[in-house]
Amino acid sequence: MFKYLDVLWVKLVENIFGLSLESKVGEIVWYFFHAASMIIILLGVGIYIISIVRTFISTEKIKKFIENHEGPKSNLMASMLGVITPFCSCSSVPIFIGFIEVGIPTGVVFSFLITSPIVNEAAFIILMTIFGWKIAVIYALSGVVIGVLGGLLIGRLKMERYIEDYVFKMHIEGKKEKVYRGRERLSYAWNESKDIVKKLLPYIIIGTGIGAAIHGWAPTDLLTTYGGKGNILAVPMATLLGIPLYTSAAGIIPVAEALIAKGVGVGTTMSFMMAAVALSLPEMLLLKKVIKPKLIGVFVSVVAVGIISVGYLFNVIV
């Protein structure tokens, strides 16, 4: 399919826009349409398939399992729940509040909050298609490990006093989970796929545009010098650069692909990507309404250390 699409994009660039693929502008325009179409299709198909699978899984049962278990097992379950739920950090915050309200331990809830934006199934499919299964698997496992260990550490620090009192007093009436049958599953999956792709489309377009610009204009020598494996400070610098951004994993992947193609280390790029989706400023502003600055500082520090560690790991093994 992508081969036929590429033929279409070549004709569009050359015949409609009148640009040569040998020129920088022509290459950038082609790359934009090539990357955006591939990601949108993979995202849509991935979410559709995963949404059908979700209709067979009761998230309420998972929540009850988390409530009834203690120790690392509950943190792992919370992280896995994060994998199959929201697609961006800000949409994870309301669920975070609901978990706190029903009495799930703080550290366990943070395992969910950390993993949820970093890892999701659709992003995994896109990563596997673009970078191969090895990078996709290591990325996904790293996101879960950061969530589990980060949640365990925050739980050990006993920081419940830094959650705003009104959160514990809230009573959120839970909606009865719908049971899907037959064609309802397909209808649900179609609507879910359509709604999520529509929601993420601006981030995909912006991310692909930045990726196309990097692909065409960014100086390879400069990026290799400062972002390559040889620069020991590249990983923490990339992590800091990612924090001010707000995007989804699907939206940042085109930027990651362009950076790696230009010679930036895989680990450096993955740290940038993880920081952009897990430590965004909008998420911090939302969290500030429910947790106090000291806990936000601990959360950011724990996740940043985990992301930097993963970056160095990627640069060693990939």
Phi and psi in degrees as a GROMACS rama.xvg file:
@    title "Ramachandran Plot"
@    xaxis  label "Phi"
@    yaxis  label "Psi"
@TYPE xy
-66.6318  -29.3596  PHE-2
-64.5216  -43.1976  LYS-3
-68.6523  -36.4858  TYR-4
-63.5129  -41.0581  LEU-5
-62.048  -37.7431  ASP-6
-61.8759  -41.7269  VAL-7
-62.8741  -43.2518  LEU-8
-68.3094  -34.2863  TRP-9
-63.1844  -44.98  VAL-10
-64.1547  -38.3742  LYS-11
-62.9954  -46.793  LEU-12
-65.0677  -44.5957  VAL-13
-80.508  -41.7366  GLU-14
-92.9415  -36.5662  ASN-15
-87.1766  -49.3793  ILE-16
-85.648  -13.5329  PHE-17
65.8526  33.015  GLY-18
-111.445  146.585  LEU-19
-90.2754  139.345  SER-20
-69.1995  -13.2953  LEU-21
-78.2303  -16.8571  GLU-22
-87.0653  157.653  SER-23
-62.1058  -45.094  LYS-24
-64.9138  -43.2682  VAL-25
-61.8126  -41.572  GLY-26
-63.7191  -41.0222  GLU-27
-66.5105  -43.7989  ILE-28
-63.7055  -44.0184  VAL-29
-61.5806  -45.1998  TRP-30
-61.662  -38.6207  TYR-31
-60.085  -51.92  PHE-32
-66.9505  -38.745  PHE-33
-61.0761  -52.4588  HIS-34
-68.7316  -44.2936  ALA-35
-63.277  -45.265  ALA-36
-64.8126  -40.6763  SER-37
-63.8403  -45.4819  MET-38
-67.7716  -40.8163  ILE-39
-63.86  -43.2348  ILE-40
-65.6541  -48.3499  ILE-41
-62.2548  -40.4938  LEU-42
-64.1164  -47.0258  LEU-43
-62.3887  -47.7335  GLY-44
-64.7443  -42.4804  VAL-45
-61.8039  -47.0288  GLY-46
-65.4735  -38.2535  ILE-47
-60.1469  -49.251  TYR-48
-64.3225  -44.352  ILE-49
-66.9486  -35.8111  ILE-50
-65.5351  -36.3283  SER-51
-63.2768  -44.0912  ILE-52
-60.5314  -39.848  VAL-53
-62.711  -27.9981  ARG-54
-66.9201  -15.3477  THR-55
-94.2541  -6.3613  PHE-56
-112.641  128.186  ILE-57
-92.4054  109.857  SER-58
-67.3325  -23.9546  THR-59
-65.0795  -38.816  GLU-60
-66.3097  -37.3994  LYS-61
-64.2438  -43.1141  ILE-62
-60.3036  -42.8746  LYS-63
-65.456  -36.4724  LYS-64
-61.8467  -42.6308  PHE-65
-62.3439  -42.0837  ILE-66
-64.1906  -31.429  GLU-67
-96.8161  5.19177  ASN-68
-126.828  156.499  HIS-69
-126.963  165.306  GLU-70
80.5484  -168.547  GLY-71
-56.0324  -29.2602  PRO-72
-61.2724  -40.4011  LYS-73
-69.6208  -36.0206  SER-74
-64.8533  -39.9336  ASN-75
-64.5501  -43.1625  LEU-76
-63.8544  -37.8939  MET-77
-64.9327  -40.5991  ALA-78
-64.4508  -42.0324  SER-79
-66.019  -35.5671  MET-80
-62.9455  -37.327  LEU-81
-62.1453  -32.9396  GLY-82
-65.3198  -36.0015  VAL-83
-99.6196  11.1047  ILE-84
-118.043  -136.973  THR-85
-49.8006  158.181  PRO-86
-105.384  2.10266  PHE-87
-150.828  162.758  CYS-88
-64.7917  -40.0048  SER-89
-68.1629  -31.7194  CYS-90
-75.8494  -12.3063  SER-91
-79.6909  -24.4519  SER-92
-63.0476  -44.3162  VAL-93
-59.602  -37.0024  PRO-94
-68.6857  -37.5127  ILE-95
-55.3259  -46.1835  PHE-96
-62.5635  -43.8287  ILE-97
-61.536  -39.0092  GLY-98
-66.6205  -41.6831  PHE-99
-62.0582  -41.9454  ILE-100
-62.6171  -34.923  GLU-101
-87.7343  2.72981  VAL-102
94.8141  12.8884  GLY-103
-69.9145  135.859  ILE-104
-53.6891  144.349  PRO-105
-56.2089  -45.9557  THR-106
-61.6087  -37.5172  GLY-107
-66.5388  -41.2303  VAL-108
-64.8829  -36.7179  VAL-109
-68.9962  -28.2887  PHE-110
-60.4146  -41.0449  SER-111
-64.2932  -48.8588  PHE-112
-62.4021  -34.7985  LEU-113
-74.0825  -46.4401  ILE-114
-74.7032  -36.1753  THR-115
-50.5924  -52.2046  SER-116
-76.3398  -27.4505  PRO-117
-72.0219  -45.1881  ILE-118
-119.419  127.436  VAL-119
-146.322  161.457  ASN-120
-64.623  -39.3563  GLU-121
-64.526  -43.9792  ALA-122
-62.1316  -35.7588  ALA-123
-61.9707  -43.0903  PHE-124
-63.0667  -42.4324  ILE-125
-65.8911  -44.2642  ILE-126
-59.4585  -43.7773  LEU-127
-64.8997  -39.1615  MET-128
-67.7681  -40.8005  THR-129
-84.2129  -45.3079  ILE-130
-105.889  -11.7697  PHE-131
98.8929  162.093  GLY-132
-66.3817  -32.1069  TRP-133
-62.5435  -50.9472  LYS-134
-65.0271  -41.2426  ILE-135
-61.8698  -43.9913  ALA-136
-67.3153  -45.2489  VAL-137
-63.1004  -40.5453  ILE-138
-61.198  -48.3195  TYR-139
-64.548  -45.9143  ALA-140
-62.7442  -38.6732  LEU-141
-63.0546  -41.9686  SER-142
-61.9443  -40.772  GLY-143
-68.1318  -42.5566  VAL-144
-62.8095  -43.3014  VAL-145
-59.3228  -42.5617  ILE-146
-63.7982  -46.0477  GLY-147
-65.8293  -51.3138  VAL-148
-67.382  -39.9803  LEU-149
-62.4118  -43.2512  GLY-150
-65.3256  -40.8086  GLY-151
-61.5147  -43.169  LEU-152
-65.136  -46.0927  LEU-153
-62.8989  -37.6275  ILE-154
-63.5606  -40.1457  GLY-155
-64.3855  -30.0589  ARG-156
-76.678  -8.97288  LEU-157
51.7679  64.4911  LYS-158
-106.058  22.8015  MET-159
-56.8025  -29.5878  GLU-160
-67.6216  -13.0042  ARG-161
-96.0338  9.85151  TYR-162
-97.5483  135.072  ILE-163
-56.9734  137.705  GLU-164
-58.5218  -36.4504  ASP-165
-65.3538  -23.001  TYR-166
-64.1117  -40.4394  VAL-167
-70.4798  -22.7742  PHE-168
-91.1553  -8.97326  LYS-169
-67.4782  148.931  MET-170
-130.714  106.308  HIS-171
-100.458  114.854  ILE-172
-70.9617  118.534  GLU-173
-77.4981  140.658  GLY-174
-81.1034  141.204  LYS-175
-66.3504  130.642  LYS-176
-70.1681  130.192  GLU-177
-73.4323  140.509  LYS-178
-100.269  122.779  VAL-179
-98.9256  142.865  TYR-180
-137.958  146.233  ARG-181
51.5417  -126.283  GLY-182
-68.5987  -17.5761  ARG-183
-59.3703  -34.4705  GLU-184
-62.6584  -43.6079  ARG-185
-67.6382  -39.8829  LEU-186
-64.9934  -43.6715  SER-187
-61.2891  -45.0151  TYR-188
-63.5502  -40.1872  ALA-189
-64.1828  -47.7173  TRP-190
-64.3002  -40.2399  ASN-191
-63.9166  -45.3867  GLU-192
-61.8568  -46.049  SER-193
-63.1831  -45.5725  LYS-194
-66.8477  -42.5545  ASP-195
-70.7485  -41.7657  ILE-196
-61.5341  -41.9813  VAL-197
-62.0958  -40.9077  LYS-198
-66.5424  -39.3597  LYS-199
-87.8661  -9.63557  LEU-200
-54.8984  -44.9649  LEU-201
-59.0301  -38.9689  PRO-202
-69.3848  -36.264  TYR-203
-65.6617  -43.2699  ILE-204
-64.7147  -45.7153  ILE-205
-64.463  -46.641  ILE-206
-61.4954  -42.1161  GLY-207
-66.8065  -37.7557  THR-208
-62.4124  -44.5412  GLY-209
-64.0336  -43.0719  ILE-210
-61.3136  -40.6613  GLY-211
-64.6726  -41.1442  ALA-212
-63.7254  -43.403  ALA-213
-62.7639  -43.4001  ILE-214
-59.4949  -38.3638  HIS-215
-92.7142  -35.342  GLY-216
-116.335  -27.1921  TRP-217
-63.1146  132.805  ALA-218
-69.4444  120.674  PRO-219
-60.6468  -44.4983  THR-220
-60.1476  -42.2973  ASP-221
-65.6767  -45.6815  LEU-222
-67.2566  -37.3889  LEU-223
-66.5792  -39.0065  THR-224
-66.0121  -47.6686  THR-225
-92.509  -22.5409  TYR-226
-113.575  -0.615664  GLY-227
-78.1332  175.774  GLY-228
-63.0367  -23.4921  LYS-229
-71.4658  -20.2612  GLY-230
-93.8802  108.976  ASN-231
-67.1896  -20.9654  ILE-232
-90.6979  -2.48559  LEU-233
-61.8154  -41.3696  ALA-234
-65.4341  -52.3738  VAL-235
-63.5468  -33.0325  PRO-236
-65.1951  -42.3313  MET-237
-64.2654  -37.1823  ALA-238
-63.3019  -44.9034  THR-239
-64.3098  -38.6426  LEU-240
-67.3389  -29.1128  LEU-241
-76.8686  -24.9802  GLY-242
-60.8591  -42.5733  ILE-243
-67.9089  -15.1021  PRO-244
-79.8063  158.048  LEU-245
-133.474  115.172  TYR-246
-158.351  -178.422  THR-247
-107.675  168.398  SER-248
-60.5175  -39.6882  ALA-249
-65.2734  -35.4824  ALA-250
-73.2135  -28.9081  GLY-251
-89.4668  -15.2781  ILE-252
-59.9938  -42.2478  ILE-253
-60.5258  -35.4682  PRO-254
-65.8871  -43.5514  VAL-255
-61.2562  -42.165  ALA-256
-61.8219  -43.3712  GLU-257
-67.0144  -40.0649  ALA-258
-63.6876  -44.09  LEU-259
-64.5738  -39.9221  ILE-260
-62.6636  -27.8625  ALA-261
-88.067  -0.177571  LYS-262
105.607  2.62997  GLY-263
-71.7586  139.428  VAL-264
-57.8738  144.763  GLY-265
-59.6965  -44.0263  VAL-266
-64.2279  -40.82  GLY-267
-60.5469  -44.2338  THR-268
-65.9956  -41.1989  THR-269
-67.7088  -34.837  MET-270
-64.6056  -42.0672  SER-271
-60.0978  -44.3906  PHE-272
-65.5005  -46.1544  MET-273
-64.1642  -41.4519  MET-274
-64.6679  -38.4091  ALA-275
-65.1567  -34.3376  ALA-276
-94.6405  -21.8949  VAL-277
-105.608  -19.9565  ALA-278
-127.922  36.5404  LEU-279
-68.361  149.078  SER-280
-61.5055  -41.0284  LEU-281
-57.6796  -37.9586  PRO-282
-63.6278  -41.5267  GLU-283
-62.5436  -38.3255  MET-284
-66.3118  -38.2364  LEU-285
-67.1418  -43.2235  LEU-286
-64.2583  -30.832  LEU-287
-60.8441  -22.3115  LYS-288
-77.438  -18.3732  LYS-289
-121.001  -20.9877  VAL-290
-130.896  154.166  ILE-291
-82.1993  157.608  LYS-292
-52.0346  -36.7358  PRO-293
-62.3884  -41.7996  LYS-294
-69.8459  -36.2859  LEU-295
-60.85  -42.5926  ILE-296
-61.5687  -41.7112  GLY-297
-65.4336  -44.2913  VAL-298
-57.8423  -50.3301  PHE-299
-62.7103  -43.2837  VAL-300
-63.232  -46.1135  SER-301
-62.5492  -47.2918  VAL-302
-67.2299  -40.6736  VAL-303
-62.0389  -43.2265  ALA-304
-61.8017  -41.9379  VAL-305
-62.7617  -43.8124  GLY-306
-64.434  -43.3345  ILE-307
-63.456  -40.6924  ILE-308
-61.761  -42.6752  SER-309
-64.3789  -38.4327  VAL-310
-59.4778  -47.585  GLY-311
-63.9053  -37.8601  TYR-312
-62.3484  -46.6912  LEU-313
-58.459  -43.6923  PHE-314
-66.3967  -24.6338  ASN-315
-81.9883  -43.0133  VAL-316
-97.1795  -14.3851  ILE-317
